[in-house]
Amino acid sequence: MEDEKVKEHVKKRYGEIAQQECLSCSSSCCSSPSCGTPPQYVAWKIGYSPDEINDVPGESVLGLGCGNPVALASIVEGETILDLGSGGGIDVFLASKKVGSKGKVIGVDMTEQMVNRAKITAIKHDYKNVEFRLGEIEKLPVDDETIDAIISNCVINLATDKLAVFKEAYRVLKPEGRIMVSDLVTQGTLPDEIIKNFDAWAGCIAGALEQNDYLDKISQAGFKKIKVVSQKPYTIDISPELRGKIVSIQVEAYKS
């Protein structure tokens, strides 16, 4: 499959999600339709507490993701946080409360509709310490060594060049900076018909690497102290042939 075709399909799918006014057909993980399921319920299923869901603008809760990286990122007041693939902004808004008025949270997303939606939400709800930028996570629109911590929620697996993503993360982090990412990985090889399926790419499945390969990419980018903080089987909208092969992990690592 050509990388650009994959990217355009993913971008189109998330552009459509961003423009939905009513998300009664929410999207678990990345974009697998789960019609009739409220996005708030999906958010709870993947790791957000009811208090967290109620503490952010409803427009930012799209039922996307496979974990809750903010909860485990040990964010400190005054830090500058970067969210890779910020979508509707739920993790940006949660992190903004932790960094406070002296800190800042930057969200980067390649989908113009998502960025516009998040910007409108931030203005509507008067968030002063957040910023949303249009850009690709393989080529971050962020200066070198300006970020204290990076979070990401089930987005890196959408990138066809994951090593490039982790190298960019390493570049923009300050010395001793850290990442805390939630993502999907595989245990075993996926069928070719899944790997070559555009919709499976948009659904965070086809692009998922085998777990050891995923962790190795983080190491190749230069990160140290790589640790899988938590992992569990991912079961939301998983077809019978893939059950037991897809795992949700949350990984922590540090820039040396």
Protein Blocks (a to p, Z undefined) as FASTA:
>chain_A
ZZklmmmmmmmmmmmmmmpmblkbccehjlpccehiafklmmmmnopafklmmmpcfklm
goiajbdfklmnopaehiacddehklnommmmmmmmmnommbccddddfbfklmmmmmmm
mmmnopakbccddddfklccbdehibfbdcdehklmmpmblmlmmmmmmmmpcghiacdd
dddddedjddfklmmpmklmmnommmpccfklmmmmmmmnopahiacfbdcddfehpafk
lgojaccdddddddZZ
